[in-house]
Amino acid sequence: MAAYRNLQRHIVHRGREFHFVSYEGTPADTRRELEATPPTWYLLNAGKRWPVMPHEADESKDDVDRRLIEWLESHVFGEDGTA
């Protein structure tokens, strides 16, 4: 089994830089009643990370960047375009 390789993307959008990192999914833990999670892209900021979207291994960098910008528009800048 190949080891998971974390990927990083630095996106400059609307004059601000955002740092995203992909992390390996986690298996389910029935003792702790935790469900399995898929590999996921996270936004890193101020020492914290927020889940953004699933990491698709075969997705091109351009497609990843487009989806990350769509997420920023929806979750960071909101519908009115302000942050």
PyMOL Python script that loads the backbone (N, CA, C, O; Angstrom):
from pymol import cmd

cmd.read_pdbstr("""\
ATOM      1  N   MET A   1       0.846  -1.181   0.000  1.00  0.00           N
ATOM      2  CA  MET A   1       0.000   0.000   0.000  1.00  0.00           C
ATOM      3  C   MET A   1       0.890   1.243   0.000  1.00  0.00           C
ATOM      4  O   MET A   1       1.804   1.351   0.818  1.00  0.00           O
ATOM      5  N   ALA A   2       0.634   2.161  -0.895  1.00  0.00           N
ATOM      6  CA  ALA A   2       1.410   3.392  -0.986  1.00  0.00           C
ATOM      7  C   ALA A   2       1.053   4.331   0.158  1.00  0.00           C
ATOM      8  O   ALA A   2      -0.101   4.416   0.580  1.00  0.00           O
ATOM      9  N   ALA A   3       2.067   5.030   0.649  1.00  0.00           N
ATOM     10  CA  ALA A   3       1.832   5.997   1.723  1.00  0.00           C
ATOM     11  C   ALA A   3       1.159   7.234   1.149  1.00  0.00           C
ATOM     12  O   ALA A   3       1.448   7.646   0.026  1.00  0.00           O
ATOM     13  N   TYR A   4       0.271   7.815   1.918  1.00  0.00           N
ATOM     14  CA  TYR A   4      -0.424   9.034   1.493  1.00  0.00           C
ATOM     15  C   TYR A   4       0.576  10.185   1.472  1.00  0.00           C
ATOM     16  O   TYR A   4       1.405  10.309   2.373  1.00  0.00           O
ATOM     17  N   ARG A   5       0.500  11.008   0.465  1.00  0.00           N
ATOM     18  CA  ARG A   5       1.372  12.168   0.343  1.00  0.00           C
ATOM     19  C   ARG A   5       0.533  13.429   0.489  1.00  0.00           C
ATOM     20  O   ARG A   5      -0.356  13.697  -0.319  1.00  0.00           O
ATOM     21  N   ASN A   6       0.825  14.193   1.524  1.00  0.00           N
ATOM     22  CA  ASN A   6       0.118  15.458   1.730  1.00  0.00           C
ATOM     23  C   ASN A   6       0.497  16.430   0.630  1.00  0.00           C
ATOM     24  O   ASN A   6       1.661  16.523   0.241  1.00  0.00           O
ATOM     25  N   LEU A   7      -0.493  17.153   0.133  1.00  0.00           N
ATOM     26  CA  LEU A   7      -0.278  18.173  -0.888  1.00  0.00           C
ATOM     27  C   LEU A   7      -0.630  19.535  -0.315  1.00  0.00           C
ATOM     28  O   LEU A   7      -1.425  19.640   0.619  1.00  0.00           O
ATOM     29  N   GLN A   8      -0.031  20.581  -0.882  1.00  0.00           N
ATOM     30  CA  GLN A   8      -0.319  21.935  -0.428  1.00  0.00           C
ATOM     31  C   GLN A   8      -0.657  22.804  -1.626  1.00  0.00           C
ATOM     32  O   GLN A   8      -0.126  22.607  -2.719  1.00  0.00           O
ATOM     33  N   ARG A   9      -1.536  23.759  -1.413  1.00  0.00           N
ATOM     34  CA  ARG A   9      -1.881  24.757  -2.427  1.00  0.00           C
ATOM     35  C   ARG A   9      -1.918  26.108  -1.727  1.00  0.00           C
ATOM     36  O   ARG A   9      -2.534  26.256  -0.671  1.00  0.00           O
ATOM     37  N   HIS A  10      -1.262  27.079  -2.317  1.00  0.00           N
ATOM     38  CA  HIS A  10      -1.319  28.460  -1.850  1.00  0.00           C
ATOM     39  C   HIS A  10      -2.126  29.229  -2.891  1.00  0.00           C
ATOM     40  O   HIS A  10      -1.712  29.350  -4.044  1.00  0.00           O
ATOM     41  N   ILE A  11      -3.258  29.737  -2.485  1.00  0.00           N
ATOM     42  CA  ILE A  11      -4.176  30.427  -3.383  1.00  0.00           C
ATOM     43  C   ILE A  11      -4.215  31.900  -3.007  1.00  0.00           C
ATOM     44  O   ILE A  11      -4.466  32.241  -1.851  1.00  0.00           O
ATOM     45  N   VAL A  12      -3.968  32.777  -3.980  1.00  0.00           N
ATOM     46  CA  VAL A  12      -4.149  34.210  -3.768  1.00  0.00           C
ATOM     47  C   VAL A  12      -5.463  34.566  -4.438  1.00  0.00           C
ATOM     48  O   VAL A  12      -5.630  34.419  -5.649  1.00  0.00           O
ATOM     49  N   HIS A  13      -6.394  35.040  -3.616  1.00  0.00           N
ATOM     50  CA  HIS A  13      -7.727  35.371  -4.126  1.00  0.00           C
ATOM     51  C   HIS A  13      -8.212  36.632  -3.435  1.00  0.00           C
ATOM     52  O   HIS A  13      -8.175  36.738  -2.209  1.00  0.00           O
ATOM     53  N   ARG A  14      -8.663  37.578  -4.229  1.00  0.00           N
ATOM     54  CA  ARG A  14      -9.143  38.867  -3.735  1.00  0.00           C
ATOM     55  C   ARG A  14      -8.099  39.561  -2.863  1.00  0.00           C
ATOM     56  O   ARG A  14      -8.423  40.192  -1.857  1.00  0.00           O
ATOM     57  N   GLY A  15      -6.836  39.429  -3.276  1.00  0.00           N
ATOM     58  CA  GLY A  15      -5.753  40.110  -2.585  1.00  0.00           C
ATOM     59  C   GLY A  15      -5.288  39.460  -1.297  1.00  0.00           C
ATOM     60  O   GLY A  15      -4.454  40.020  -0.586  1.00  0.00           O
ATOM     61  N   ARG A  16      -5.810  38.300  -0.990  1.00  0.00           N
ATOM     62  CA  ARG A  16      -5.413  37.592   0.235  1.00  0.00           C
ATOM     63  C   ARG A  16      -4.852  36.226  -0.126  1.00  0.00           C
ATOM     64  O   ARG A  16      -5.270  35.614  -1.109  1.00  0.00           O
ATOM     65  N   GLU A  17      -3.895  35.749   0.680  1.00  0.00           N
ATOM     66  CA  GLU A  17      -3.316  34.426   0.449  1.00  0.00           C
ATOM     67  C   GLU A  17      -3.937  33.422   1.411  1.00  0.00           C
ATOM     68  O   GLU A  17      -4.090  33.693   2.602  1.00  0.00           O
ATOM     69  N   PHE A  18      -4.290  32.257   0.873  1.00  0.00           N
ATOM     70  CA  PHE A  18      -4.876  31.175   1.654  1.00  0.00           C
ATOM     71  C   PHE A  18      -4.027  29.929   1.468  1.00  0.00           C
ATOM     72  O   PHE A  18      -3.568  29.633   0.364  1.00  0.00           O
ATOM     73  N   HIS A  19      -3.826  29.210   2.553  1.00  0.00           N
ATOM     74  CA  HIS A  19      -2.990  28.008   2.544  1.00  0.00           C
ATOM     75  C   HIS A  19      -3.875  26.789   2.793  1.00  0.00           C
ATOM     76  O   HIS A  19      -4.550  26.698   3.818  1.00  0.00           O
ATOM     77  N   PHE A  20      -3.864  25.857   1.848  1.00  0.00           N
ATOM     78  CA  PHE A  20      -4.638  24.626   1.945  1.00  0.00           C
ATOM     79  C   PHE A  20      -3.701  23.434   1.955  1.00  0.00           C
ATOM     80  O   PHE A  20      -2.690  23.433   1.252  1.00  0.00           O
ATOM     81  N   VAL A  21      -4.025  22.418   2.746  1.00  0.00           N
ATOM     82  CA  VAL A  21      -3.241  21.184   2.816  1.00  0.00           C
ATOM     83  C   VAL A  21      -4.195  20.002   2.769  1.00  0.00           C
ATOM     84  O   VAL A  21      -5.263  20.029   3.382  1.00  0.00           O
ATOM     85  N   SER A  22      -3.805  18.964   2.040  1.00  0.00           N
ATOM     86  CA  SER A  22      -4.609  17.737   2.013  1.00  0.00           C
ATOM     87  C   SER A  22      -4.080  16.789   3.091  1.00  0.00           C
ATOM     88  O   SER A  22      -2.873  16.678   3.307  1.00  0.00           O
ATOM     89  N   TYR A  23      -5.001  16.118   3.753  1.00  0.00           N
ATOM     90  CA  TYR A  23      -4.652  15.142   4.783  1.00  0.00           C
ATOM     91  C   TYR A  23      -5.325  13.817   4.474  1.00  0.00           C
ATOM     92  O   TYR A  23      -6.413  13.764   3.902  1.00  0.00           O
ATOM     93  N   GLU A  24      -4.648  12.756   4.868  1.00  0.00           N
ATOM     94  CA  GLU A  24      -5.161  11.402   4.677  1.00  0.00           C
ATOM     95  C   GLU A  24      -6.461  11.209   5.460  1.00  0.00           C
ATOM     96  O   GLU A  24      -6.660  11.809   6.516  1.00  0.00           O
ATOM     97  N   GLY A  25      -7.329  10.371   4.930  1.00  0.00           N
ATOM     98  CA  GLY A  25      -8.563  10.036   5.635  1.00  0.00           C
ATOM     99  C   GLY A  25      -8.265   9.195   6.867  1.00  0.00           C
ATOM    100  O   GLY A  25      -7.151   8.702   7.046  1.00  0.00           O
ATOM    101  N   THR A  26      -9.263   9.041   7.702  1.00  0.00           N
ATOM    102  CA  THR A  26      -9.102   8.228   8.906  1.00  0.00           C
ATOM    103  C   THR A  26     -10.094   7.065   8.878  1.00  0.00           C
ATOM    104  O   THR A  26     -11.219   7.217   8.403  1.00  0.00           O
ATOM    105  N   PRO A  27      -9.676   5.904   9.387  1.00  0.00           N
ATOM    106  CA  PRO A  27     -10.601   4.773   9.437  1.00  0.00           C
ATOM    107  C   PRO A  27     -11.639   4.975  10.539  1.00  0.00           C
ATOM    108  O   PRO A  27     -11.445   5.770  11.458  1.00  0.00           O
ATOM    109  N   ALA A  28     -12.720   4.255  10.427  1.00  0.00           N
ATOM    110  CA  ALA A  28     -13.762   4.319  11.458  1.00  0.00           C
ATOM    111  C   ALA A  28     -13.221   3.735  12.762  1.00  0.00           C
ATOM    112  O   ALA A  28     -12.363   2.852  12.751  1.00  0.00           O
ATOM    113  N   ASP A  29     -13.726   4.234  13.868  1.00  0.00           N
ATOM    114  CA  ASP A  29     -13.372   3.725  15.191  1.00  0.00           C
ATOM    115  C   ASP A  29     -14.685   3.436  15.923  1.00  0.00           C
ATOM    116  O   ASP A  29     -15.312   4.337  16.480  1.00  0.00           O
ATOM    117  N   THR A  30     -15.083   2.178  15.910  1.00  0.00           N
ATOM    118  CA  THR A  30     -16.379   1.818  16.507  1.00  0.00           C
ATOM    119  C   THR A  30     -16.388   2.011  18.018  1.00  0.00           C
ATOM    120  O   THR A  30     -17.432   2.314  18.595  1.00  0.00           O
ATOM    121  N   ARG A  31     -15.237   1.838  18.666  1.00  0.00           N
ATOM    122  CA  ARG A  31     -15.201   2.027  20.124  1.00  0.00           C
ATOM    123  C   ARG A  31     -15.510   3.472  20.513  1.00  0.00           C
ATOM    124  O   ARG A  31     -16.132   3.722  21.546  1.00  0.00           O
ATOM    125  N   ARG A  32     -15.081   4.404  19.699  1.00  0.00           N
ATOM    126  CA  ARG A  32     -15.321   5.825  19.982  1.00  0.00           C
ATOM    127  C   ARG A  32     -16.494   6.375  19.181  1.00  0.00           C
ATOM    128  O   ARG A  32     -16.800   7.566  19.249  1.00  0.00           O
ATOM    129  N   GLU A  33     -17.149   5.500  18.422  1.00  0.00           N
ATOM    130  CA  GLU A  33     -18.288   5.872  17.597  1.00  0.00           C
ATOM    131  C   GLU A  33     -17.937   6.975  16.599  1.00  0.00           C
ATOM    132  O   GLU A  33     -18.707   7.916  16.401  1.00  0.00           O
ATOM    133  N   LEU A  34     -16.748   6.845  15.965  1.00  0.00           N
ATOM    134  CA  LEU A  34     -16.307   7.803  14.956  1.00  0.00           C
ATOM    135  C   LEU A  34     -16.394   7.157  13.584  1.00  0.00           C
ATOM    136  O   LEU A  34     -15.939   6.031  13.385  1.00  0.00           O
ATOM    137  N   GLU A  35     -16.985   7.880  12.642  1.00  0.00           N
ATOM    138  CA  GLU A  35     -17.100   7.382  11.280  1.00  0.00           C
ATOM    139  C   GLU A  35     -15.786   7.594  10.531  1.00  0.00           C
ATOM    140  O   GLU A  35     -14.988   8.460  10.891  1.00  0.00           O
ATOM    141  N   ALA A  36     -15.569   6.797   9.489  1.00  0.00           N
ATOM    142  CA  ALA A  36     -14.400   6.976   8.632  1.00  0.00           C
ATOM    143  C   ALA A  36     -14.518   8.304   7.893  1.00  0.00           C
ATOM    144  O   ALA A  36     -15.619   8.767   7.594  1.00  0.00           O
ATOM    145  N   THR A  37     -13.373   8.907   7.604  1.00  0.00           N
ATOM    146  CA  THR A  37     -13.359  10.141   6.831  1.00  0.00           C
ATOM    147  C   THR A  37     -12.495   9.938   5.592  1.00  0.00           C
ATOM    148  O   THR A  37     -11.508   9.205   5.647  1.00  0.00           O
ATOM    149  N   PRO A  38     -12.846  10.574   4.476  1.00  0.00           N
ATOM    150  CA  PRO A  38     -12.047  10.451   3.260  1.00  0.00           C
ATOM    151  C   PRO A  38     -10.844  11.403   3.321  1.00  0.00           C
ATOM    152  O   PRO A  38     -10.799  12.281   4.183  1.00  0.00           O
ATOM    153  N   PRO A  39      -9.875  11.236   2.418  1.00  0.00           N
ATOM    154  CA  PRO A  39      -8.825  12.253   2.312  1.00  0.00           C
ATOM    155  C   PRO A  39      -9.487  13.598   2.032  1.00  0.00           C
ATOM    156  O   PRO A  39     -10.421  13.682   1.235  1.00  0.00           O
ATOM    157  N   THR A  40      -9.002  14.645   2.687  1.00  0.00           N
ATOM    158  CA  THR A  40      -9.696  15.935   2.664  1.00  0.00           C
ATOM    159  C   THR A  40      -8.719  17.092   2.544  1.00  0.00           C
ATOM    160  O   THR A  40      -7.612  17.049   3.082  1.00  0.00           O
ATOM    161  N   TRP A  41      -9.144  18.128   1.830  1.00  0.00           N
ATOM    162  CA  TRP A  41      -8.418  19.397   1.800  1.00  0.00           C
ATOM    163  C   TRP A  41      -8.869  20.230   3.000  1.00  0.00           C
ATOM    164  O   TRP A  41     -10.057  20.283   3.319  1.00  0.00           O
ATOM    165  N   TYR A  42      -7.906  20.882   3.663  1.00  0.00           N
ATOM    166  CA  TYR A  42      -8.182  21.741   4.812  1.00  0.00           C
ATOM    167  C   TYR A  42      -7.594  23.124   4.570  1.00  0.00           C
ATOM    168  O   TYR A  42      -6.539  23.262   3.951  1.00  0.00           O
ATOM    169  N   LEU A  43      -8.285  24.139   5.061  1.00  0.00           N
ATOM    170  CA  LEU A  43      -7.752  25.495   5.091  1.00  0.00           C
ATOM    171  C   LEU A  43      -6.993  25.643   6.400  1.00  0.00           C
ATOM    172  O   LEU A  43      -7.525  25.348   7.471  1.00  0.00           O
ATOM    173  N   LEU A  44      -5.738  26.104   6.310  1.00  0.00           N
ATOM    174  CA  LEU A  44      -4.939  26.348   7.505  1.00  0.00           C
ATOM    175  C   LEU A  44      -4.839  27.845   7.743  1.00  0.00           C
ATOM    176  O   LEU A  44      -4.548  28.616   6.829  1.00  0.00           O
ATOM    177  N   ASN A  45      -5.087  28.251   9.002  1.00  0.00           N
ATOM    178  CA  ASN A  45      -5.009  29.660   9.360  1.00  0.00           C
ATOM    179  C   ASN A  45      -4.915  29.777  10.867  1.00  0.00           C
ATOM    180  O   ASN A  45      -5.672  29.132  11.593  1.00  0.00           O
ATOM    181  N   ALA A  46      -4.004  30.582  11.333  1.00  0.00           N
ATOM    182  CA  ALA A  46      -3.845  30.878  12.763  1.00  0.00           C
ATOM    183  C   ALA A  46      -3.691  29.610  13.605  1.00  0.00           C
ATOM    184  O   ALA A  46      -4.227  29.520  14.710  1.00  0.00           O
ATOM    185  N   GLY A  47      -2.955  28.635  13.072  1.00  0.00           N
ATOM    186  CA  GLY A  47      -2.697  27.408  13.826  1.00  0.00           C
ATOM    187  C   GLY A  47      -3.879  26.450  13.896  1.00  0.00           C
ATOM    188  O   GLY A  47      -3.839  25.479  14.651  1.00  0.00           O
ATOM    189  N   LYS A  48      -4.913  26.704  13.134  1.00  0.00           N
ATOM    190  CA  LYS A  48      -6.085  25.830  13.109  1.00  0.00           C
ATOM    191  C   LYS A  48      -6.314  25.351  11.695  1.00  0.00           C
ATOM    192  O   LYS A  48      -5.771  25.910  10.742  1.00  0.00           O
ATOM    193  N   ARG A  49      -7.128  24.306  11.562  1.00  0.00           N
ATOM    194  CA  ARG A  49      -7.488  23.833  10.228  1.00  0.00           C
ATOM    195  C   ARG A  49      -8.979  23.548  10.150  1.00  0.00           C
ATOM    196  O   ARG A  49      -9.597  23.051  11.092  1.00  0.00           O
ATOM    197  N   TRP A  50      -9.536  23.885   8.982  1.00  0.00           N
ATOM    198  CA  TRP A  50     -10.960  23.696   8.742  1.00  0.00           C
ATOM    199  C   TRP A  50     -11.140  22.817   7.509  1.00  0.00           C
ATOM    200  O   TRP A  50     -10.507  23.061   6.482  1.00  0.00           O
ATOM    201  N   PRO A  51     -11.998  21.792   7.597  1.00  0.00           N
ATOM    202  CA  PRO A  51     -12.219  20.942   6.422  1.00  0.00           C
ATOM    203  C   PRO A  51     -12.896  21.726   5.305  1.00  0.00           C
ATOM    204  O   PRO A  51     -13.796  22.531   5.547  1.00  0.00           O
ATOM    205  N   VAL A  52     -12.446  21.476   4.081  1.00  0.00           N
ATOM    206  CA  VAL A  52     -12.962  22.211   2.932  1.00  0.00           C
ATOM    207  C   VAL A  52     -13.704  21.295   1.972  1.00  0.00           C
ATOM    208  O   VAL A  52     -14.883  21.509   1.691  1.00  0.00           O
ATOM    209  N   MET A  53     -13.013  20.270   1.465  1.00  0.00           N
ATOM    210  CA  MET A  53     -13.611  19.400   0.453  1.00  0.00           C
ATOM    211  C   MET A  53     -12.813  18.107   0.364  1.00  0.00           C
ATOM    212  O   MET A  53     -11.653  18.070   0.773  1.00  0.00           O
ATOM    213  N   PRO A  54     -13.412  17.054  -0.161  1.00  0.00           N
ATOM    214  CA  PRO A  54     -12.669  15.800  -0.346  1.00  0.00           C
ATOM    215  C   PRO A  54     -11.500  15.992  -1.299  1.00  0.00           C
ATOM    216  O   PRO A  54     -11.577  16.773  -2.247  1.00  0.00           O
ATOM    217  N   HIS A  55     -10.423  15.275  -1.035  1.00  0.00           N
ATOM    218  CA  HIS A  55      -9.253  15.286  -1.920  1.00  0.00           C
ATOM    219  C   HIS A  55      -9.395  14.145  -2.917  1.00  0.00           C
ATOM    220  O   HIS A  55      -9.398  12.973  -2.540  1.00  0.00           O
ATOM    221  N   GLU A  56      -9.512  14.500  -4.191  1.00  0.00           N
ATOM    222  CA  GLU A  56      -9.610  13.521  -5.267  1.00  0.00           C
ATOM    223  C   GLU A  56      -8.211  13.326  -5.841  1.00  0.00           C
ATOM    224  O   GLU A  56      -7.635  14.267  -6.387  1.00  0.00           O
ATOM    225  N   ALA A  57      -7.655  12.120  -5.725  1.00  0.00           N
ATOM    226  CA  ALA A  57      -6.264  11.861  -6.098  1.00  0.00           C
ATOM    227  C   ALA A  57      -5.958  12.162  -7.562  1.00  0.00           C
ATOM    228  O   ALA A  57      -4.847  12.588  -7.877  1.00  0.00           O
ATOM    229  N   ASP A  58      -6.907  11.954  -8.455  1.00  0.00           N
ATOM    230  CA  ASP A  58      -6.650  12.128  -9.884  1.00  0.00           C
ATOM    231  C   ASP A  58      -7.033  13.509 -10.415  1.00  0.00           C
ATOM    232  O   ASP A  58      -7.022  13.720 -11.628  1.00  0.00           O
ATOM    233  N   GLU A  59      -7.366  14.438  -9.547  1.00  0.00           N
ATOM    234  CA  GLU A  59      -7.813  15.767  -9.961  1.00  0.00           C
ATOM    235  C   GLU A  59      -6.611  16.660 -10.302  1.00  0.00           C
ATOM    236  O   GLU A  59      -5.607  16.645  -9.591  1.00  0.00           O
ATOM    237  N   SER A  60      -6.712  17.425 -11.373  1.00  0.00           N
ATOM    238  CA  SER A  60      -5.621  18.309 -11.787  1.00  0.00           C
ATOM    239  C   SER A  60      -5.497  19.493 -10.816  1.00  0.00           C
ATOM    240  O   SER A  60      -6.441  19.832 -10.103  1.00  0.00           O
ATOM    241  N   LYS A  61      -4.309  20.111 -10.808  1.00  0.00           N
ATOM    242  CA  LYS A  61      -4.085  21.277  -9.948  1.00  0.00           C
ATOM    243  C   LYS A  61      -5.049  22.410 -10.298  1.00  0.00           C
ATOM    244  O   LYS A  61      -5.552  23.101  -9.412  1.00  0.00           O
ATOM    245  N   ASP A  62      -5.300  22.593 -11.585  1.00  0.00           N
ATOM    246  CA  ASP A  62      -6.233  23.651 -12.000  1.00  0.00           C
ATOM    247  C   ASP A  62      -7.639  23.399 -11.466  1.00  0.00           C
ATOM    248  O   ASP A  62      -8.313  24.330 -11.024  1.00  0.00           O
ATOM    249  N   ASP A  63      -8.082  22.145 -11.505  1.00  0.00           N
ATOM    250  CA  ASP A  63      -9.411  21.810 -10.977  1.00  0.00           C
ATOM    251  C   ASP A  63      -9.463  21.991  -9.466  1.00  0.00           C
ATOM    252  O   ASP A  63     -10.458  22.480  -8.928  1.00  0.00           O
ATOM    253  N   VAL A  64      -8.390  21.596  -8.779  1.00  0.00           N
ATOM    254  CA  VAL A  64      -8.327  21.785  -7.320  1.00  0.00           C
ATOM    255  C   VAL A  64      -8.415  23.272  -6.996  1.00  0.00           C
ATOM    256  O   VAL A  64      -9.204  23.686  -6.147  1.00  0.00           O
ATOM    257  N   ASP A  65      -7.593  24.075  -7.684  1.00  0.00           N
ATOM    258  CA  ASP A  65      -7.594  25.523  -7.432  1.00  0.00           C
ATOM    259  C   ASP A  65      -8.976  26.122  -7.680  1.00  0.00           C
ATOM    260  O   ASP A  65      -9.445  26.942  -6.891  1.00  0.00           O
ATOM    261  N   ARG A  66      -9.626  25.721  -8.764  1.00  0.00           N
ATOM    262  CA  ARG A  66     -10.963  26.236  -9.082  1.00  0.00           C
ATOM    263  C   ARG A  66     -11.945  25.898  -7.966  1.00  0.00           C
ATOM    264  O   ARG A  66     -12.719  26.754  -7.537  1.00  0.00           O
ATOM    265  N   ARG A  67     -11.916  24.648  -7.495  1.00  0.00           N
ATOM    266  CA  ARG A  67     -12.836  24.234  -6.425  1.00  0.00           C
ATOM    267  C   ARG A  67     -12.517  24.942  -5.108  1.00  0.00           C
ATOM    268  O   ARG A  67     -13.430  25.297  -4.363  1.00  0.00           O
ATOM    269  N   LEU A  68     -11.239  25.150  -4.815  1.00  0.00           N
ATOM    270  CA  LEU A  68     -10.873  25.864  -3.585  1.00  0.00           C
ATOM    271  C   LEU A  68     -11.350  27.316  -3.645  1.00  0.00           C
ATOM    272  O   LEU A  68     -11.833  27.848  -2.646  1.00  0.00           O
ATOM    273  N   ILE A  69     -11.221  27.959  -4.806  1.00  0.00           N
ATOM    274  CA  ILE A  69     -11.707  29.335  -4.957  1.00  0.00           C
ATOM    275  C   ILE A  69     -13.228  29.386  -4.826  1.00  0.00           C
ATOM    276  O   ILE A  69     -13.766  30.311  -4.218  1.00  0.00           O
ATOM    277  N   GLU A  70     -13.914  28.411  -5.385  1.00  0.00           N
ATOM    278  CA  GLU A  70     -15.374  28.347  -5.217  1.00  0.00           C
ATOM    279  C   GLU A  70     -15.733  28.226  -3.740  1.00  0.00           C
ATOM    280  O   GLU A  70     -16.682  28.858  -3.277  1.00  0.00           O
ATOM    281  N   TRP A  71     -14.980  27.421  -3.004  1.00  0.00           N
ATOM    282  CA  TRP A  71     -15.227  27.266  -1.572  1.00  0.00           C
ATOM    283  C   TRP A  71     -14.977  28.596  -0.850  1.00  0.00           C
ATOM    284  O   TRP A  71     -15.764  28.997   0.008  1.00  0.00           O
ATOM    285  N   LEU A  72     -13.885  29.275  -1.198  1.00  0.00           N
ATOM    286  CA  LEU A  72     -13.601  30.576  -0.583  1.00  0.00           C
ATOM    287  C   LEU A  72     -14.736  31.556  -0.827  1.00  0.00           C
ATOM    288  O   LEU A  72     -15.174  32.245   0.094  1.00  0.00           O
ATOM    289  N   GLU A  73     -15.209  31.619  -2.058  1.00  0.00           N
ATOM    290  CA  GLU A  73     -16.305  32.532  -2.392  1.00  0.00           C
ATOM    291  C   GLU A  73     -17.540  32.234  -1.545  1.00  0.00           C
ATOM    292  O   GLU A  73     -18.210  33.149  -1.068  1.00  0.00           O
ATOM    293  N   SER A  74     -17.828  30.975  -1.367  1.00  0.00           N
ATOM    294  CA  SER A  74     -19.032  30.574  -0.649  1.00  0.00           C
ATOM    295  C   SER A  74     -18.891  30.697   0.871  1.00  0.00           C
ATOM    296  O   SER A  74     -19.821  31.138   1.546  1.00  0.00           O
ATOM    297  N   HIS A  75     -17.725  30.307   1.415  1.00  0.00           N
ATOM    298  CA  HIS A  75     -17.591  30.193   2.871  1.00  0.00           C
ATOM    299  C   HIS A  75     -16.808  31.314   3.538  1.00  0.00           C
ATOM    300  O   HIS A  75     -17.019  31.594   4.718  1.00  0.00           O
ATOM    301  N   VAL A  76     -15.917  31.953   2.812  1.00  0.00           N
ATOM    302  CA  VAL A  76     -15.116  33.018   3.413  1.00  0.00           C
ATOM    303  C   VAL A  76     -15.676  34.388   3.051  1.00  0.00           C
ATOM    304  O   VAL A  76     -15.848  35.243   3.920  1.00  0.00           O
ATOM    305  N   PHE A  77     -15.959  34.595   1.770  1.00  0.00           N
ATOM    306  CA  PHE A  77     -16.406  35.897   1.319  1.00  0.00           C
ATOM    307  C   PHE A  77     -17.926  36.032   1.362  1.00  0.00           C
ATOM    308  O   PHE A  77     -18.438  37.150   1.328  1.00  0.00           O
ATOM    309  N   GLY A  78     -18.645  34.940   1.435  1.00  0.00           N
ATOM    310  CA  GLY A  78     -20.088  34.988   1.527  1.00  0.00           C
ATOM    311  C   GLY A  78     -20.744  35.444   0.244  1.00  0.00           C
ATOM    312  O   GLY A  78     -20.073  35.798  -0.725  1.00  0.00           O
ATOM    313  N   GLU A  79     -22.035  35.432   0.251  1.00  0.00           N
ATOM    314  CA  GLU A  79     -22.793  35.778  -0.949  1.00  0.00           C
ATOM    315  C   GLU A  79     -22.679  37.251  -1.319  1.00  0.00           C
ATOM    316  O   GLU A  79     -22.790  37.608  -2.491  1.00  0.00           O
ATOM    317  N   ASP A  80     -22.460  38.103  -0.327  1.00  0.00           N
ATOM    318  CA  ASP A  80     -22.403  39.536  -0.636  1.00  0.00           C
ATOM    319  C   ASP A  80     -21.009  39.983  -1.077  1.00  0.00           C
ATOM    320  O   ASP A  80     -20.815  41.143  -1.440  1.00  0.00           O
ATOM    321  N   GLY A  81     -20.011  39.041  -1.045  1.00  0.00           N
ATOM    322  CA  GLY A  81     -18.676  39.353  -1.536  1.00  0.00           C
ATOM    323  C   GLY A  81     -17.776  40.057  -0.550  1.00  0.00           C
ATOM    324  O   GLY A  81     -16.722  40.569  -0.930  1.00  0.00           O
ATOM    325  N   THR A  82     -18.173  40.095   0.721  1.00  0.00           N
ATOM    326  CA  THR A  82     -17.319  40.733   1.718  1.00  0.00           C
ATOM    327  C   THR A  82     -16.771  39.695   2.674  1.00  0.00           C
ATOM    328  O   THR A  82     -17.371  38.642   2.887  1.00  0.00           O
ATOM    329  N   ALA A  83     -15.649  40.001   3.232  1.00  0.00           N
ATOM    330  CA  ALA A  83     -15.041  39.090   4.214  1.00  0.00           C
ATOM    331  C   ALA A  83     -14.836  39.802   5.525  1.00  0.00           C
ATOM    332  O   ALA A  83     -14.337  39.207   6.480  1.00  0.00           O
TER     333      ALA A  83
END
""", "prot")
cmd.dss("prot")
cmd.show_as("cartoon", "prot")
cmd.util.cbc("prot")
cmd.orient("prot")
